[in-house]
Every structure is written in structure tokens, then in C-alpha cells.
Amino acid sequence: MSDKIDTNSLYQLRDYEPTDTQSVTRLWRDALQSVLHQPPVHSFDSQAYYLQEILSNKYKIVVAVNDKNRPIGFIAFSETEVDQLYVDTSSHRQGVGSTLLKLAQDSALFALTLRTFKINQPAIEFYHKHGFHFTAGNYDNEEGLEDIVGRWIK
């Protein structure tokens, strides 16, 4: 997906590029904070480094951009896992998350797993709508919050 792909008039999808790091990190932090109602546990620079140097080497990252080429959502996924999926709160309910998730589902070998915070009911409902079923998770995350494990089978 090296070129932009028209998804609709509101946004396009394209592969993550290092020049996206600052804006995607900002989107990620803002979206996460709006759900958790607490400040991020990592500094901006630490999270940007993680995105550019670690996450992008382990997962395929696709960015949804608006007509001004500003990121409004992103997903980091492999053939077996969705590691990150965040959409700017101003772009919720416009199909951005569904389109990004469909990319991961289409590339899945057999199934996808993901984790989300138990307090994030909108995300849980979103994933349920897309065929995920949940089981108990744990508190083994840097935020110290209970999470749950979602699984989708092709």
C-alpha cells in the first residue's frame, strides 16, 4: 500500500512514514488519554521513539489521513495480532476504525488477537461489532489497568 488509496472523500489510507511520527504520536496520546482519563505513562519523545523505531519494525502500520494529509487514525498489525488501533476523537463514527480494522482482518492468516482496556467500553463494542469475542485479561500493562483479550477468527 505504498500509494494512497481512496476510501471515501473524508480520508485516505497510506503506509506509515517516519515523517508521520510526531502527528501520529500526538493522535495516539490524545486518543488514549480521552479513554483512560489519565496522563500518558511515557513522555512524548519516548512514545515517538517506540512508534518509529520499535513498533514500525515489528508491525505493519497504516495511517488514515484527512484531505490536508493530517493523520486521523492508525493501526499497527501483523497476520495474527492488532497491536494498536486509534482514531482521533473528532473522526469517530466516520468508518475510519472499521476500514483500518478490515485491513488487518483481510491480512490475517486465521485469527487476530488484541488487547483493550476493560474500561474502554466504546472500543469493546466496536470490536464486538466486528466479530471479536473477549476473555479475561490481566493487569500486566504499564498503565496498571485491567485489560481483556479479543479474538477474531476468519
HUGINOR-V57816 format. One record per pair of residues at least 24 apart in sequence whose ideal C-beta (glycine too) atoms are under 10 Angstrom apart, sorted by the first residue. I is the first residue (numbers start at 1). J is the second residue. Records with the same first field share a line. If there is no record, write none. Layout:
I: J ; J
//
This chain:
1: 60 ; 62 ; 103
4: 65 ; 69
5: 62 ; 99 ; 103
7: 64 ; 95 ; 96 ; 99 ; 100 ; 102
8: 94 ; 95 ; 96 ; 99
9: 67
10: 64 ; 66 ; 67 ; 72 ; 91 ; 94 ; 95 ; 96
11: 63 ; 64 ; 65 ; 66 ; 67 ; 70 ; 71 ; 72 ; 73 ; 87 ; 91 ; 94 ; 95 ; 96 ; 99 ; 100
12: 63 ; 64 ; 65 ; 66 ; 67 ; 69
13: 62 ; 63 ; 64 ; 65 ; 73 ; 74 ; 75 ; 96 ; 99 ; 100 ; 103
14: 62 ; 63 ; 64 ; 65 ; 69 ; 71
15: 56 ; 60 ; 61 ; 62 ; 63
16: 51 ; 52 ; 55 ; 56 ; 59 ; 60 ; 61 ; 62 ; 63 ; 71 ; 74 ; 75 ; 76
17: 52 ; 56 ; 61 ; 63
18: 51 ; 52 ; 53 ; 56
20: 51 ; 52 ; 56 ; 61 ; 63 ; 65 ; 69 ; 70 ; 71 ; 74
21: 47 ; 48 ; 49 ; 51 ; 52 ; 53 ; 56
22: 48 ; 51 ; 52 ; 71
23: 63 ; 65 ; 69 ; 70 ; 71 ; 72 ; 74 ; 88
24: 48 ; 51 ; 52 ; 55 ; 56 ; 61 ; 63 ; 71 ; 73 ; 74 ; 76 ; 84 ; 86
25: 49 ; 50 ; 51 ; 52 ; 71 ; 74
26: 71 ; 88
27: 63 ; 64 ; 70 ; 71 ; 72 ; 73 ; 74 ; 86 ; 87 ; 88 ; 89 ; 91
28: 55 ; 71 ; 73 ; 74 ; 76 ; 84 ; 86 ; 88
29: 86
30: 86 ; 88 ; 89 ; 90
31: 73 ; 74 ; 84 ; 85 ; 86 ; 87 ; 88 ; 89 ; 91 ; 92
32: 84 ; 86 ; 117 ; 120 ; 143
33: 89
34: 86 ; 88 ; 89 ; 92 ; 122
35: 86 ; 89 ; 116 ; 117 ; 119 ; 120 ; 121 ; 122 ; 123 ; 145
36: 117 ; 119 ; 120 ; 143 ; 145
37: 119
38: 143 ; 144 ; 145
40: 142 ; 143
41: 141 ; 142 ; 143 ; 144
42: 142
51: 76 ; 84
55: 83 ; 84
58: 83
59: 83 ; 84 ; 104
60: 103 ; 104 ; 107
62: 99 ; 100 ; 103 ; 104
63: 100
64: 88 ; 91 ; 94 ; 95 ; 96 ; 97 ; 99 ; 100
66: 90 ; 91 ; 94 ; 96
72: 96
73: 97 ; 99 ; 100
74: 100
75: 99 ; 100 ; 101 ; 102 ; 103 ; 104
76: 100 ; 104
77: 101 ; 103 ; 104 ; 105 ; 107 ; 108 ; 112 ; 114
78: 104 ; 107 ; 108 ; 109 ; 112
79: 104 ; 107 ; 108 ; 109 ; 110 ; 111 ; 112
80: 104 ; 107 ; 108 ; 109 ; 110 ; 111 ; 112 ; 113
81: 108 ; 111 ; 112 ; 113 ; 114 ; 115
82: 108 ; 112 ; 113 ; 114 ; 115 ; 116 ; 127 ; 132 ; 150 ; 152
83: 113 ; 114 ; 115
84: 114
85: 114 ; 116 ; 123 ; 126 ; 127
86: 123
87: 123 ; 126
92: 122 ; 126
93: 122 ; 126
97: 122 ; 123 ; 126 ; 127 ; 130
98: 126 ; 129 ; 130
101: 126 ; 127 ; 129 ; 130 ; 131 ; 132 ; 152
102: 130
104: 130 ; 152
105: 130 ; 131 ; 132 ; 152 ; 154
106: 154
108: 152 ; 153 ; 154
109: 154
110: 152 ; 153 ; 154
111: 151 ; 152 ; 153 ; 154
112: 150 ; 151 ; 152 ; 153 ; 154
113: 149 ; 150 ; 151 ; 152
114: 147 ; 148 ; 149 ; 150 ; 151 ; 152
115: 140 ; 141 ; 147 ; 148 ; 149 ; 150
116: 147 ; 148 ; 149 ; 150
117: 141 ; 143 ; 145 ; 146 ; 147 ; 148
118: 145 ; 146 ; 147 ; 148
119: 145 ; 146 ; 147
120: 145 ; 147 ; 148
123: 148 ; 150
124: 148 ; 150
127: 151 ; 152
//
